[in-house]
Amino acid sequence: MYRTALSVSAVVLLAALRGYPASRPAAPTVPFTQVTVDASPPSSPWYKMVGDLNGDGQLDIIVAGSNGPLVWYAYPNWTKTQIASGGWDGVRGEAADIDGDGDADIVMGGVVWFRNPRNGGGSWTMIRIDTQPAHDAITADLDLDGRLDVVCRDQSAFSSKTGNAIHIYRQVNPTSWTKRTLSCPHGEGIKLADIDRDGYADIVIGATGTRTPAIPSTARGTTMSIPPAIPTRTTRSKWPT
């Protein structure tokens, strides 16, 4: 500890002797400009997502109100198109290519996904994965089989008190999913990232990290052992039925 403190002090003193500032200069101010996309958006627009829905290489905006509808706005003129009329009880979803046809679909809590008609024609179609309430719904190819899987978590605030479980849906095909549920501390929010850099997406929630392999994971003093039903490092491609 003392050696580190002395070393840091020496660096600061050396910088001062050489005429360099001992601290970093303040970051320049970023000139943000407010742009109104829709003056009359869906009521209580809890869902806000972005993705290239029309394949023009530009990010579009997707919004869903708690009482409906689900709409998207095409960049750059923000042309508004309704996808569905129903109300959507959740906050975080994603635009992701669920069916692997080359365009971005939409995943939301509930748990549902909407097929983008850009490739294949037709209209936006809702496919239900589960009836599980979910505050957050995100995607990743957890078992590296080339198909996106879905991970959901609800929240423990308000009256639901159901943010103590993580729901994992492995995609067999776009209309068939295998569900596994992990217990976790009460809370809200979820993120997928390869924390240990082993090539597989891990699950991160408030105060706790959960590894995809079936081994204990410790974070901030909390240990979670993933049930054997979740694929291990040697059986990822053989998700139990």
N, C-alpha and C positions, 0 to 999 in steps of 0.2 A: 504494500500500500504506500509506504513512504517513498520507495523508489519511483513509483509511478507519479506521485505528487511532485517530486523533485524534477523528474524528466519533463513534465508538463510546464513547470515554472521556468525551466531552462529554455524551452522552446519559445515561450512567450517573451522572455527577456531577450533572447537572440533576435526574435522578430522585431522587437522594439529598437535594439541596437542597430539593426540593418535598415531601419526606417520604414518597415512594413507595418501596417495596422495590426494590432493584436487580435482584433475581432473582425468578423466578416462584414462587409458593407451591407446596408439594408437592401433587400430585393426591390427591383423596380415595380412600380404600381402597374397592374394589368388593367388596361382600359376596357372593362366590360361594357357592353351595350345591351340594354333591355329590348327584347323583341317580343311583341305580343303575337302569339301563334293563333290563339282563339279567344275572342272577347267573351264568348258564351260557351265555355267548356262543359263537359259533363259535371253534374253536381257531385261534390265531395270526390274529386279526382285522386283517389288514393294510389292507384297504380300509375306509375310513370316509367316507361321503357323506351329504349331506342334500338333501332336495327334497320338494315337496308331491306325493306319489304318489297320494293319494286325492282330491285336489281340494277339500279343506275349508278351504284358505287357511292351513294350519299346516304347518310344516316337520316332516317325518318323518326317521327315521334309517335308513341303509342300511349294512349291514356284510357283509363277505365274508371267510371264513377261507381260509388257504393250502391247507387240506385240505377246504374246504367247511364248511357250505353258504353260499349267498348268501341273506340274509334282510333284511326291513325291519320297522321298528317304528313303529306308528301313534301319533302324538301325540293326546291327552295321556296315555293309559294305557299306551302302549308295547306295544300288542298285536302279537305277533310272527307274521310270515307268511313262510314259506319260498318263495323264488323259484326257486332251482335248487340241486342237491345237489353239483355238482362243485367241485373245488378251484380257487382263483384266485390266480395268481402275478403279483402286482403290488401297487401301493400306492394310487395315486390314480386315481379315475374321476370321473364326473360324472352327475348327474341332469339330463337335457335332453330336449327334445321333438324327437327325431330324425325321426320320421315326420310331424310337423306336424299331428297330430290333436288337439292341445290338452291333452295330458297329458304328464307327465314320464316319459321312458324312462330307462334306465340304460346308460351307456357304460363299458366296462372294457378293460384291456389284453388282448392276445391275438390279434387285436383283435375284440371282439364288442360288440353292444348287445342289450338286452332290451326287447322291446315291451311297454309297459304295457297291460293289457287293459281299463283303466277305460273308455276310449272305444273302442267296437268289439267288446267282449266277448271271450270266449275265455279263455285263460290266458297267463301270462307266456311269451313265446317268444324264444329266443335266435337272433339273426341274425349270422352271422359276416362280418366285413369282411375280415380277413386272419388269417394264422397268425403274425404278427410279435410276438415277445415285447415287452412294454412295461411299464416301471415306472410311467409316467404316461400317462394318456389324457384329453385335454381337448377342448372343442368351441368352435367359433365359426363364423359365416358368413363365411369368408375372402373369397369372391368376390362377396358381396352378391347372391346369386341367390335368397335367401329360404329356402335349405336349409342346415342345420347341417353343417359339415364336422368332421373329427376330426383332431387332431394328437397324435402319440405320440412318446415317447422312452423308451429303456430306461436302464440304469445301467451305470457302468463299475466299480463296486465288486464285491467278491467274485470270482466266477469268470467272470461273463458278459462283462465288458469290451466291452459293446455300446452304451455311452452316447455314442458318437461319431457318431450319425446321428439326424436328425429325420425322421419319417415323416408325410407329409401325405396325408390321404384326402379327396378332394373328392366330395361326394355327388351322384351323378347322380339316383338315387332311393334309397329306404331299403334296397334290396337290391343296388344297383349302385354301386361306388365306383372312382374313378380315383386311383392311388397315385403319389406323387412322393417322393423321398428326398433330403435335403440332408445333406452331411457337416458335422460340427461338432467342436469339441474334446471330448475325453473328459470325462464328468461325469455329473451327475444333476439332474433337475428341469427343469420347463418351465412357461411362463406365456404367455398370450395377452393383449395389451393394445395399444391404439392409441397407441403411444409418440409418434409424430410428428404426431398429431392430423389425419391426412388422411382419416379415416373408415374406414380398413381396419385390421384386427387384425394386429399385428406379433407375432413370435415372440421370446420372451426366454428365454435359458438362462444358466447360470453363466458369467459373464465375457464373454458375447457376445450382441449383439442382432441379429436378422435381420429386415429389412424385407420385407413382402410384395412390393413392386415389385422388378423385376429390376435393381437397382442396388446397388453395394457398400454395406455397412453396417459402421461402425467403432464398437467399444466396448472400452474398456480396452486399446487397442493391438492388437486383433485385427480383421482385415478379412475379411469373408466376401462373396464374389460369388455371388449366387443364380444357378443354372443357367438358361439360356434356356427350359427346359421349364416353368418356373413362370410363371404369367400376369404380364404387365406391366401398367402402369397403363392401357394402351389395349386390352389383350386379356383382361382379367379374365373377361369373360362368355364367352370362347371358350377354355376350358381345353383344352390339347392332348390328343388321344387317343393 
